[in-house]
Amino acid sequence: MQIIPVIDLKNGVVVHAKHGQRENYQPIQSVLTTNSDIYSVLNSFLQLHNFNTFYIADLDAITGQGSQRDLIEQVAKDFPKMTFWVDAGYQKARDFLPNYLPVLGSECFTDDNFCEILEFEKRLFCRSILASRAKN
């Protein structure tokens, strides 16, 4: 079994995602770290275990209120031996860093753009909205 830590980013900081109420998410407070920046959180996880994969949700991109793309790509560059599954809502195929795996949620695609998934050439992770809702 592989455990993949989840990091939720909003406004440039890691937040505590709770009950899907994104407007109420606050910077994370944890016994692992006193800081909510992504580097502190990642390093704290890595002190616990030698994780090789992280799931990052860019809540700004998912909600259409901006993007943490530059920050996430810098993190991927700074940790080249790790794989980052990045959920940033609707994403078009492009030249991703080798350790950046886009997460495509089924709710982000319509009949008009569904064929764009073929452009990813199997280099993606699909997340079904049904699976997401089942967890809530």
Backbone torsions as a table, in degrees:
resi	resn	phi	psi	omega
1	MET	NA	138.6	178.3
2	GLN	-113.1	129.8	175.9
3	ILE	-98.4	128.8	-179.1
4	ILE	-118.9	108.8	178.8
5	PRO	-64.7	147.6	179.4
6	VAL	-110.5	133.2	177.1
7	ILE	-122.6	121.8	177.8
8	ASP	-102.1	122.1	-179.0
9	LEU	-107.4	134.1	175.2
10	LYS	-146.7	128.3	-179.9
11	ASN	54.1	35.0	174.2
12	GLY	84.4	2.3	179.1
13	VAL	-129.1	159.4	176.0
14	VAL	-78.9	130.9	-177.6
15	VAL	-118.1	161.0	175.5
16	HIS	-89.7	105.5	179.6
17	ALA	-82.7	125.4	-175.2
18	LYS	-142.6	122.2	173.8
19	HIS	59.5	20.9	176.8
20	GLY	69.1	12.5	-179.4
21	GLN	-92.5	72.5	-170.8
22	ARG	-57.8	-31.3	-179.2
23	GLU	-67.6	-17.0	-178.9
24	ASN	-103.5	1.7	-178.0
25	TYR	-64.7	135.7	179.9
26	GLN	-118.0	158.1	175.5
27	PRO	-52.5	139.9	-175.8
28	ILE	-62.7	141.7	172.2
29	GLN	-123.7	122.4	-171.4
30	SER	-144.1	155.0	172.9
31	VAL	-72.4	-16.4	-179.3
32	LEU	-76.0	-34.6	-177.7
33	THR	-155.3	150.6	177.3
34	THR	-94.1	0.2	-175.8
35	ASN	-116.2	144.9	-178.8
36	SER	-103.6	11.0	175.6
37	ASP	-77.5	151.1	-172.3
38	ILE	-61.6	-34.7	-179.5
39	TYR	-66.5	-41.5	177.9
40	SER	-63.5	-42.2	-179.0
41	VAL	-66.9	-46.5	177.9
42	LEU	-58.8	-48.8	-179.3
43	ASN	-63.2	-34.4	177.2
44	SER	-66.4	-42.9	175.4
45	PHE	-59.2	-42.9	-176.7
46	LEU	-69.7	-20.5	173.5
47	GLN	-74.5	-25.1	178.0
48	LEU	-79.5	-39.9	-173.2
49	HIS	-160.6	155.5	179.1
50	ASN	-84.2	66.5	178.9
51	PHE	-65.5	144.5	177.2
52	ASN	-116.7	-4.8	-179.9
53	THR	-138.6	138.1	174.6
54	PHE	-130.3	143.6	174.5
55	TYR	-102.4	121.6	179.2
56	ILE	-115.7	124.3	174.6
57	ALA	-101.8	118.0	175.6
58	ASP	-88.0	90.4	-174.5
59	LEU	-65.2	-29.0	176.9
60	ASP	-65.2	-45.2	179.2
61	ALA	-68.2	-41.5	-179.2
62	ILE	-60.5	-37.8	-178.1
63	THR	-93.1	2.6	178.8
64	GLY	71.2	28.0	-178.0
65	GLN	-116.7	37.6	-179.3
66	GLY	119.1	-156.2	-176.9
67	SER	-164.1	146.2	174.0
68	GLN	-108.5	22.6	-174.9
69	ARG	-54.8	-48.1	-178.1
70	ASP	-61.5	-43.4	179.3
71	LEU	-63.4	-45.8	-179.0
72	ILE	-63.9	-41.9	178.9
73	GLU	-66.2	-35.5	176.9
74	GLN	-66.4	-40.8	177.1
75	VAL	-61.0	-44.3	179.4
76	ALA	-61.9	-37.3	176.6
77	LYS	-67.7	-38.6	-177.3
78	ASP	-75.1	-20.2	178.3
79	PHE	-125.2	66.0	-171.5
80	PRO	-66.3	-18.9	-178.7
81	LYS	-89.1	-3.9	178.4
82	MET	-100.0	155.3	173.7
83	THR	-104.6	135.6	178.6
84	PHE	-118.3	115.7	171.9
85	TRP	-85.1	117.5	-172.8
86	VAL	-114.0	115.1	176.4
87	ASP	-98.2	106.3	-179.3
88	ALA	-127.1	34.7	-178.6
89	GLY	69.6	-145.1	179.7
90	TYR	-66.5	124.2	178.6
91	GLN	-128.8	137.4	173.7
92	LYS	-91.0	151.3	176.3
93	ALA	-64.7	137.6	177.7
94	ARG	-158.3	-175.6	177.0
95	ASP	-80.2	98.1	178.1
96	PHE	-87.6	153.8	172.2
97	LEU	-59.0	151.8	-176.9
98	PRO	-58.3	-28.4	-177.9
99	ASN	-100.5	13.0	178.6
100	TYR	-106.8	113.4	179.7
101	LEU	-112.5	111.0	-178.6
102	PRO	-68.2	138.8	174.6
103	VAL	-99.3	123.9	179.8
104	LEU	-109.2	116.0	177.5
105	GLY	-87.2	137.1	-177.2
106	SER	-60.1	-26.1	-179.2
107	GLU	-71.9	-13.5	-177.7
108	CYS	-86.8	-8.6	-175.7
109	PHE	-116.4	145.1	-180.0
110	THR	-118.3	177.5	175.9
111	ASP	-58.6	-33.3	-177.3
112	ASP	-71.9	-32.0	-176.1
113	ASN	-117.3	5.8	-177.1
114	PHE	-59.3	-35.8	-178.5
115	CYS	-66.3	-15.8	176.8
116	GLU	-62.4	-22.7	179.7
117	ILE	-59.2	-32.5	179.1
118	LEU	-61.0	-28.4	-178.5
119	GLU	-67.1	-17.9	179.8
120	PHE	-77.6	-11.9	176.3
121	GLU	48.6	48.0	175.7
122	LYS	68.5	10.2	177.3
123	ARG	-101.7	71.4	-177.5
124	LEU	-161.7	168.2	173.0
125	PHE	-123.5	124.8	-179.7
126	CYS	-95.5	133.8	176.8
127	ARG	-120.9	124.6	-179.4
128	SER	-87.1	138.6	176.9
129	ILE	-63.3	-29.4	177.6
130	LEU	-65.1	-40.6	177.5
131	ALA	-66.7	-38.5	179.9
132	SER	-65.3	-43.7	-178.3
133	ARG	-70.2	-30.2	-179.3
134	ALA	-64.4	-27.1	-178.0
135	LYS	-78.9	-23.7	-176.0
136	ASN	-83.0	NA	NA
